[in-house]
Amino acid sequence: MAQRHATRRYPDTLAFLRDWQEQLSMDAILFASGALDDKPAAEMKVDLVLPGGARAGPIVAQLINQFDDGSSAFRITDLPKQVADAALAATTEKEKWKAYLLDTGELAPAREGPPPPTVSVVPAASTQELTALRDRVKRLEADLSRARAAAHSAQSTPGRGPGPSEPQRGARGLVVPEVSHLQPVASGQLGDKSLRDMFMRLSVEKLTGLLTLALPEGRTRWAFVLKGGPVAFRAEPMQEHEVLGMLLLKAGSITKEQLAETLRIMEERGIRQGEALIEMGVLTFAQLVLILQKQCEFVLVQTIAETTGTWTFHQLDELPERFVAPPMRVAAHLFRDLRARCKSIPADDMSAFLRPRLESYVYIKAGVERTLEEMRLSADEQAFLKIIGGTSFRVREVPSVSNLSRGQTAGMLWCLTELGLIEYRADAAAARGEEKNASYIASRKATIDKGSYFDQLEAHWMCTSEDVEKAWKKFNQEFPADQPQKYGAAHEADVRKIIAGVRQAYDTLSNEAKRREYRLTKIERVMIEQSAIMLASKGDMAIMKEAMVEAYDCFSKAVELMPNVGEYRQGLERVRAARR
């Protein structure tokens, strides 16, 4: 039977930080040969035991490739924020130790001068660099043709795959799904804001599907969108300067001879160029993920720059292929581009933008919280959002309370407005109350969709029957079953869904046997056992301090986790006797 669950434990902070930098930060994870007990399933649940014993998971990981050496590469679909927070804490701690060692002289400072040579990947996707790249690529096309000839593959075109009616596994290029029988979700003209607005909608609503651009001279470009972001692009006819091998050749990451060798392997084995580069030992899996992300970013810039033609988006339940690269965070790219542009906007134009809005109240739109997190804002930008998100301010009042300069404040409002992340309303109190309702309902609904029963009931995974009943009582006060319209008619359907979901969670967790059985599906047995030991020890200390309420809580939870351990039951009886 295929393995559907795996655990990775980090013995120390260094091991975790190395894994974060090489894999996890790129939404990827690699299990070496022998790390899994059995052949992995196409989709596994992975638990990460972080330094210090904290557990993150289960995390959905989709199998991307199995290599000849027995290792398996997975793409992580939704890395918990807890992991990123742990990485940030580890990095901060590393920098503190580095500063200490430098200060004490135990670590020599880096030598001045040019940095040592590193492996170049793909150039940064600024407009100027991309323009220069297109010019230089033209001079490399002749070299590519000679490389193809040397590889005896002049008749094949790297990057070109089968058409929509030829879904061959292993063929080069990406299979374009047939969507002619579907109604498009949205469409528009290139050259206006409609495509950018669509990319933001994809990001907020986490849609999956195919974005098609019909361009002049019979050109077509497709963007494969997974859960809100592009994971790959395809163009007909093929654009030489966008092919992975050409990008690497231009960046100096591979030679013309290595490019020729990839073409030969692709021709013989029917595999993709990235796989060929891994087989040759030129790239690691983590490097390939990073490069494909950069390639996706590069092509996105080309796509957004198109000004003539039309675009259409068709929503799909799933894409026809698995993709190594995780979905691109388009909102972050668009925001950075707008932030750079607003510096060149004349002050008079910015004043004209603000003038008709001065008496309106500014609000962060409901439902965009996840998108804002993915934009990786600076500390100053996050602080600004907290200011306008926490209190009702008129636009004319915002500069006086902002942590940014007047010009930067206006620029932030312009950028966020352009991306559709904030809105302006005439009434403060009613609008703010509605926003809070919408945000709270969206949060609870997301927990029903993705969280465990413990999360849904807002009870700790160590909860006892008493804890479950308290959580259930609290929930019924917030969401009375006979008042689904309490949070407004617009949210009634979502509230009914929340009530039904929490009821299901309560039905399981209120039964001791079912609760303990369910806990084992979410928490490792070793974690449960260790937690019970810790609680019992803490309970003994509480008895010594005569803190009987704390002692009762500790021993009751220890018994909850390990009901067959007599020592824990005896401790609980001692506390009960002392409280009589």
VOGU-3710 file (C-alpha; in Angstrom, 3 decimals, decimal comma):
1> maqrhatrry> 0,000/0,000/0,000  1,269/3,459/-0,846  2,498/5,549/2,086  0,144/8,450/2,837  1,755/9,978/5,903  5,317/10,921/6,781  7,076/12,826/9,530  10,243/14,879/9,387  11,921/15,675/12,706  14,563/18,353/13,065
11> pdtlaflrdw> 17,124/17,479/15,744  18,314/21,067/16,057  17,769/24,589/14,765  20,623/24,313/12,248  19,048/21,319/10,504  15,698/23,086/10,323  17,200/26,342/9,021  19,142/24,505/6,324  15,991/22,675/5,215  14,067/25,957/5,204
21> qeqlsmdail> 16,591/27,726/3,006  17,013/24,837/0,557  13,476/23,458/0,321  10,628/24,631/2,541  10,861/28,332/1,660  10,293/27,302/-1,961  7,218/25,203/-1,037  9,128/21,998/-1,712  10,331/19,032/0,329  12,626/16,165/-0,665
31> fasgalddkp> 12,722/12,787/1,079  16,027/11,007/0,557  16,254/7,339/-0,369  15,151/5,207/2,579  13,458/8,089/4,419  10,015/6,708/3,562  8,840/3,281/4,648  7,001/2,560/1,430  6,321/3,906/-2,045  4,773/7,371/-1,592
41> aaemkvdlvl> 1,194/8,111/-2,587  0,459/10,823/-5,134  -0,595/12,998/-2,199  0,774/12,621/1,316  0,232/14,317/4,665  3,526/15,469/6,159  4,152/16,451/9,782  7,123/18,665/10,633  8,441/18,354/14,181  10,234/21,663/14,655
51> pggaragpiv> 13,174/22,302/16,992  11,862/22,296/20,531  9,120/19,763/19,783  6,430/21,984/18,269  4,476/20,204/15,559  3,289/21,657/12,255  0,888/19,654/10,165  -0,527/17,647/8,682  0,671/19,479/5,557  -0,561/18,404/2,119
61> aqlinqfddg> 2,377/17,430/-0,127  1,902/16,413/-3,762  4,361/14,011/-5,374  6,233/15,663/-8,246  9,000/13,238/-9,101  10,694/10,030/-8,024  14,366/9,907/-8,903  16,503/6,939/-9,852  18,365/7,081/-6,515  15,108/6,388/-4,639
71> ssafritdlp> 14,487/9,916/-3,401  11,083/11,570/-3,811  10,310/15,245/-4,412  7,065/16,848/-3,268  5,418/20,221/-3,696  3,790/21,703/-0,583  0,428/23,229/-1,398  -0,092/25,362/1,718  2,819/25,753/4,141  1,548/26,749/7,620
81> kqvadaalaa> 2,517/30,211/8,841  3,891/28,496/11,942  6,794/27,116/9,891  7,681/30,498/8,401  7,524/32,061/11,878  9,876/29,388/13,210  12,285/30,060/10,335  12,216/33,796/11,044  12,930/33,157/14,730  15,779/30,782/13,839
91> ttekekwkay> 17,273/33,286/11,410  17,067/36,064/14,001  18,762/33,826/16,557  21,489/32,958/14,033  22,193/36,639/13,394  22,420/37,326/17,136  24,977/34,534/17,547  26,892/35,792/14,536  27,045/39,305/16,011  28,160/37,874/19,355
101> lldtgelapa> 30,918/35,767/17,792  32,127/38,708/15,741  32,133/40,895/18,833  34,120/38,364/20,876  36,564/37,728/18,054  35,665/34,040/17,786  34,489/34,626/14,216  36,570/36,561/11,708  34,698/39,233/9,719  34,171/38,626/6,016
111> regpppptvs> 37,017/39,822/3,819  36,408/42,957/1,832  36,347/42,821/-1,920  34,159/41,110/-4,488  32,097/38,190/-3,217  33,102/34,669/-4,220  31,541/33,398/-7,435  28,141/31,811/-7,068  25,893/29,887/-9,382  23,714/32,380/-11,218
121> vvpaastqel> 20,113/31,449/-11,749  17,776/33,823/-13,565  18,092/37,614/-13,750  15,799/39,735/-11,612  12,612/40,543/-13,416  12,917/44,329/-13,656  11,656/45,950/-16,838  15,082/47,276/-17,810  16,821/43,931/-17,313  14,121/42,040/-19,173
131> talrdrvkrl> 14,400/44,419/-22,133  18,167/43,994/-22,179  17,745/40,230/-21,892  15,487/40,092/-24,939  18,087/41,973/-26,954  20,944/39,729/-25,871  18,935/36,545/-26,407  18,663/37,310/-30,125  22,439/36,976/-30,371  22,270/33,579/-28,666
141> eadlsraraa> 19,693/32,047/-30,981  22,358/31,060/-33,492  24,287/29,306/-30,704  21,129/27,449/-29,721  20,627/26,225/-33,271  24,196/24,882/-33,371  23,673/23,230/-29,996  20,560/21,513/-31,298  22,403/20,263/-34,336  25,177/18,899/-32,144
151> ahsaqstpgr> 22,561/17,013/-30,158  20,991/15,573/-33,335  17,661/17,132/-32,477  17,260/19,807/-35,104  13,803/18,531/-35,926  12,435/18,978/-32,403  11,542/22,200/-30,667  12,306/22,386/-26,938  9,404/23,671/-24,937  6,828/22,822/-27,651
161> gpgpsepqrg> 4,465/20,142/-26,430  1,433/18,359/-27,808  -1,672/20,334/-28,595  -4,859/20,147/-26,608  -5,829/16,842/-28,223  -2,469/15,169/-27,513  -2,166/14,741/-23,754  0,939/12,540/-23,794  2,690/11,965/-20,487  6,392/12,812/-20,714
171> arglvvpevs> 6,056/14,846/-23,911  7,806/18,196/-23,982  5,763/21,296/-23,379  2,613/21,629/-21,345  -0,689/20,032/-22,230  -3,301/22,735/-22,798  -6,644/21,478/-21,459  -9,685/21,599/-23,719  -11,940/24,434/-22,503  -14,073/25,149/-25,575
181> hlqpvasgql> -17,070/23,482/-23,879  -16,805/25,749/-20,822  -18,162/29,217/-20,240  -15,358/31,654/-19,362  -15,398/33,089/-15,852  -14,128/36,429/-17,158  -12,629/38,023/-20,258  -11,311/41,395/-21,364  -9,045/43,482/-23,543  -5,297/43,813/-23,138
191> gdkslrdmfm> -3,900/47,274/-22,535  -6,271/48,301/-19,733  -6,531/47,328/-16,057  -8,755/44,324/-16,623  -5,986/41,700/-16,783  -4,307/43,038/-13,661  -7,659/43,061/-11,869  -8,176/39,454/-12,936  -4,811/38,425/-11,543  -5,798/40,021/-8,227
201> rlsvekltgl> -9,129/38,195/-8,278  -7,301/34,919/-8,860  -5,034/35,703/-5,908  -7,871/36,567/-3,528  -10,294/33,794/-4,538  -7,549/31,151/-5,053  -8,987/30,030/-8,378  -7,537/27,268/-10,571  -7,803/27,312/-14,340  -6,438/28,403/-17,704
211> ltlalpegrt> -5,794/32,014/-18,727  -5,615/32,416/-22,501  -4,208/35,449/-24,314  -5,059/35,849/-28,018  -2,288/38,080/-29,392  -1,542/39,740/-32,750  -0,023/37,787/-35,648  -1,725/34,568/-34,578  0,229/34,275/-31,340  -1,314/32,628/-28,277
221> rwafvlkggp> -0,112/32,495/-24,707  -1,506/30,316/-21,917  -1,027/30,762/-18,190  -1,662/27,695/-16,025  -3,131/28,992/-12,758  -3,199/26,880/-9,596  -4,923/28,088/-6,422  -4,551/31,746/-7,288  -1,185/31,975/-9,001  0,516/30,996/-12,275
231> vafraepmqe> 2,648/27,859/-12,075  3,700/27,765/-15,734  3,223/29,398/-19,128  3,150/28,187/-22,713  3,271/30,130/-25,970  2,561/29,280/-29,599  4,705/29,837/-31,500  7,345/29,166/-28,875  9,278/32,175/-27,561  12,975/31,208/-27,617
241> hevlgmlllk> 14,014/33,675/-24,932  11,500/32,231/-22,448  12,668/28,589/-22,672  14,277/27,284/-19,465  17,491/26,196/-21,163  17,962/29,544/-22,864  17,411/31,458/-19,634  20,027/29,322/-17,891  22,441/29,662/-20,808  22,113/33,425/-20,819
251> agsitkeqla> 22,510/33,588/-17,025  25,743/31,573/-17,242  24,341/28,691/-15,201  24,920/26,136/-17,985  27,185/25,918/-21,019  26,194/25,379/-24,645  27,526/21,837/-24,336  25,312/21,173/-21,317  22,347/22,627/-23,185  23,034/20,259/-26,051
261> etlrimeerg> 23,251/17,338/-23,632  19,862/18,227/-22,104  18,319/18,183/-25,576  19,807/14,759/-26,257  18,470/13,352/-22,962  15,073/14,918/-23,545  14,917/13,352/-26,990  15,960/9,894/-25,792  14,020/9,756/-22,526  10,980/11,918/-23,272
271> irqgealiem> 11,494/13,958/-20,118  11,482/17,679/-19,380  14,552/19,859/-19,484  14,564/20,424/-15,739  14,574/16,665/-15,106  17,430/16,287/-17,557  19,463/18,926/-15,718  18,916/17,093/-12,432  20,007/13,796/-14,002  23,165/15,494/-15,264
281> gvltfaqlvl> 23,934/16,776/-11,771  23,786/20,403/-12,929  20,868/21,278/-10,648  19,405/19,989/-7,410  15,661/19,638/-7,028  15,512/22,716/-4,768  17,465/24,758/-7,332  15,106/23,630/-10,086  12,092/24,796/-8,064  13,703/28,205/-7,583
291> ilqkqcefvl> 14,631/28,524/-11,254  11,152/27,582/-12,441  9,724/30,216/-10,095  12,047/32,807/-11,637  11,147/31,651/-15,133  7,457/32,023/-14,261  8,106/35,536/-12,953  10,029/36,401/-16,128  7,205/35,283/-18,405  4,574/36,986/-16,243
301> vqtiaettgt> 6,285/40,321/-16,924  6,067/39,603/-20,670  2,392/38,690/-20,281  1,398/41,822/-18,382  3,356/43,966/-20,846  1,129/42,842/-23,759  -1,105/45,736/-24,851  -2,931/44,399/-27,920  -5,279/41,409/-27,954  -7,812/39,761/-25,658
311> wtfhqldelp> -7,713/37,518/-22,602  -10,084/34,843/-21,289  -10,078/32,823/-18,062  -11,708/29,395/-17,720  -11,995/27,907/-14,239  -11,074/24,224/-13,815  -11,309/21,772/-10,931  -7,680/20,808/-11,521  -4,908/21,246/-14,065  -3,957/18,390/-16,388
321> erfvappmrv> -0,394/18,147/-15,055  1,558/18,333/-11,837  3,847/21,302/-11,493  7,137/21,503/-9,640  6,989/25,243/-9,028  4,453/26,464/-6,442  1,856/29,070/-7,447  3,434/32,471/-8,003  2,373/35,215/-5,603  1,230/37,637/-8,286
331> aahlfrdlra> -0,121/40,193/-5,824  3,363/40,685/-4,372  4,813/41,302/-7,841  2,052/43,734/-8,843  2,329/45,628/-5,568  6,106/46,082/-5,890  5,685/47,259/-9,475  3,084/49,837/-8,427  5,199/51,007/-5,482  8,062/51,675/-7,867
341> rcksipaddm> 5,761/53,488/-10,319  4,139/55,751/-7,733  7,514/57,400/-7,067  7,349/58,959/-10,514  3,716/60,113/-10,278  3,556/63,940/-10,091  2,279/65,370/-6,821  -0,597/67,106/-8,619  -1,803/63,784/-10,057  -1,641/62,132/-6,631
351> saflrprles> -3,600/65,026/-5,117  -6,219/64,636/-7,858  -6,531/60,943/-6,907  -7,067/61,747/-3,218  -9,243/64,851/-3,531  -12,644/63,205/-4,233  -12,018/60,669/-1,435  -10,922/63,008/1,380  -14,203/62,787/3,354  -14,644/59,039/2,841
361> yvyikagver> -13,578/56,407/5,365  -10,913/53,947/4,212  -11,266/50,197/4,852  -9,359/47,053/4,033  -11,682/44,832/2,014  -13,022/41,698/3,676  -11,507/38,435/2,487  -8,130/39,811/1,324  -6,207/38,998/4,513  -4,489/35,944/3,011
371> tleemrlsad> -3,461/37,902/-0,077  -1,966/40,656/2,083  0,058/38,035/3,979  1,399/36,637/0,712  2,539/40,066/-0,455  5,433/39,978/2,041  5,089/43,599/3,008  7,848/45,445/4,825  7,490/46,184/8,533  6,532/49,793/7,758
381> eqaflkiigg> 3,916/48,711/5,218  2,434/46,193/7,671  2,299/48,867/10,357  0,416/51,154/7,963  -2,178/48,448/7,283  -2,664/47,937/11,015  -3,367/51,636/11,413  -6,048/51,848/8,722  -7,391/48,397/9,556  -7,851/48,975/13,266
391> tsfrvrevps> -9,743/52,292/13,400  -12,083/54,222/11,130  -10,221/57,146/9,558  -11,252/59,567/6,870  -8,755/59,775/4,036  -7,845/63,338/5,028  -7,015/62,051/8,553  -4,795/59,184/7,457  -1,559/61,214/6,882  -1,700/62,553/10,447
401> vsnlsrgqta> -1,856/59,062/11,987  0,282/57,255/9,418  3,740/55,911/10,278  4,862/56,907/6,757  5,645/60,277/5,236  2,807/62,168/3,563  4,032/61,202/0,094  4,515/57,536/1,037  1,071/57,455/2,644  -0,565/58,759/-0,521
411> gmlwcltelg> 1,438/56,254/-2,552  0,318/53,340/-0,346  -3,331/54,361/-0,657  -2,967/54,618/-4,433  -1,287/51,201/-4,749  -3,815/49,433/-2,528  -6,699/51,092/-4,373  -5,293/50,082/-7,767  -5,082/46,475/-6,585  -8,623/46,542/-5,185
421> lieyradaaa> -7,489/45,738/-1,638  -9,080/48,758/0,049  -12,363/50,577/-0,412  -13,930/53,876/0,603  -17,260/54,272/2,402  -19,307/57,211/3,567  -20,371/55,801/6,957  -17,841/54,806/9,607  -19,570/52,820/12,347  -21,885/50,681/10,218
431> argeeknasy> -19,191/49,988/7,644  -16,636/49,028/10,281  -19,106/46,702/11,984  -19,928/45,000/8,694  -16,239/44,636/7,896  -15,552/42,997/11,244  -18,487/40,628/10,740  -17,304/39,679/7,262  -13,729/39,148/8,434  -14,809/37,005/11,407
441> iasrkatidk> -17,212/34,878/9,364  -14,572/34,380/6,654  -12,080/33,253/9,300  -14,483/30,777/10,901  -15,539/29,458/7,507  -11,893/28,893/6,512  -11,422/26,876/9,706  -14,401/24,691/8,795  -12,897/24,097/5,349  -9,323/23,358/6,423
451> gsyfdqleah> -9,027/23,038/10,192  -9,248/20,013/12,456  -12,204/19,361/14,739  -10,163/20,904/17,557  -9,654/24,065/15,505  -13,315/24,227/14,522  -14,528/23,975/18,105  -11,681/26,245/19,257  -10,523/23,643/21,760  -6,918/22,540/22,363
461> wmctsedvek> -5,985/19,100/21,096  -5,397/18,063/24,749  -8,995/18,992/25,632  -11,004/16,955/28,128  -14,758/16,382/28,091  -15,127/19,378/30,399  -13,135/21,575/27,970  -15,254/20,380/25,038  -18,478/21,327/26,798  -17,136/24,788/27,677
471> awkkfnqefp> -16,084/25,370/24,055  -19,464/24,152/22,784  -21,335/26,471/25,157  -19,205/29,425/24,056  -19,832/28,603/20,391  -23,610/28,418/20,885  -23,538/31,857/22,482  -21,729/33,250/19,429  -23,703/31,270/16,834  -27,198/30,413/18,120
481> adqpqkygaa> -28,629/27,675/15,922  -32,001/29,437/15,838  -30,454/32,760/14,745  -28,394/32,081/11,579  -29,113/35,651/10,477  -27,380/37,137/13,561  -24,409/38,361/11,493  -26,562/39,682/8,674  -28,538/38,198/5,807  -25,483/38,327/3,509
491> headvrkiia> -23,658/35,845/5,780  -26,556/33,529/6,655  -25,487/30,700/4,340  -21,917/30,796/5,693  -23,158/30,872/9,280  -25,311/27,797/8,661  -22,242/26,042/7,243  -20,201/27,013/10,310  -22,895/25,757/12,693  -23,173/22,435/10,857
501> gvrqaydtls> -19,391/22,001/10,792  -18,897/22,722/14,488  -21,819/20,457/15,362  -20,033/17,618/13,549  -16,837/18,428/15,442  -18,711/18,474/18,752  -20,414/15,133/18,052  -16,983/13,523/17,705  -15,086/15,344/20,451  -17,811/15,078/23,083
511> neakrreyrl> -17,440/11,283/23,031  -14,322/10,212/24,973  -13,515/7,183/22,841  -14,104/8,995/19,544  -12,125/12,000/20,758  -9,081/9,920/21,650  -9,287/7,985/18,407  -9,556/11,210/16,385  -6,640/12,765/18,269  -4,392/9,939/17,078
521> tkiervmieq> -5,164/10,853/13,468  -3,906/14,404/14,046  -1,187/14,103/16,682  1,684/11,633/16,775  1,515/9,058/19,559  4,995/9,990/20,783  3,904/13,631/21,096  0,841/12,569/23,088  2,944/10,406/25,426  5,567/13,110/25,967
531> saimlaskgd> 2,882/15,719/26,640  1,266/13,470/29,250  4,630/12,995/31,004  5,200/16,743/31,036  1,705/17,453/32,367  2,053/14,902/35,167  5,390/16,393/36,190  3,885/19,867/36,159  0,958/18,545/38,202  3,306/17,177/40,886
541> maimkeamve> 4,994/20,585/41,112  1,592/22,274/41,433  0,645/19,969/44,336  3,882/20,885/46,102  2,944/24,569/45,688  -0,611/23,747/46,849  -1,940/25,126/43,556  -4,726/22,577/43,326  -6,619/24,166/40,434  -3,495/23,986/38,275
551> aydcfskave> -2,725/20,458/39,522  -6,239/19,285/38,646  -5,959/20,734/35,139  -2,586/19,044/34,570  -3,534/15,580/35,816  -6,954/15,569/34,158  -5,265/16,300/30,815  -2,575/13,667/31,464  -5,333/11,099/32,086  -7,149/12,327/28,980
561> lmpnvgeyrq> -4,058/11,696/26,858  -2,986/8,401/28,476  -6,030/6,948/30,319  -4,377/3,571/30,992  -1,416/4,927/32,972  -2,206/4,280/36,630  0,281/6,868/37,898  -1,678/9,659/36,207  -5,002/8,417/37,558  -3,556/8,224/41,076
571> glervraarr> -2,300/11,800/40,751  -5,764/12,963/39,715  -7,357/11,170/42,691  -4,850/12,834/45,064  -5,891/16,235/43,739  -9,592/15,445/44,007  -9,148/14,290/47,578  -7,250/17,432/48,492  -9,970/19,634/46,963  -12,820/17,993/48,918
//
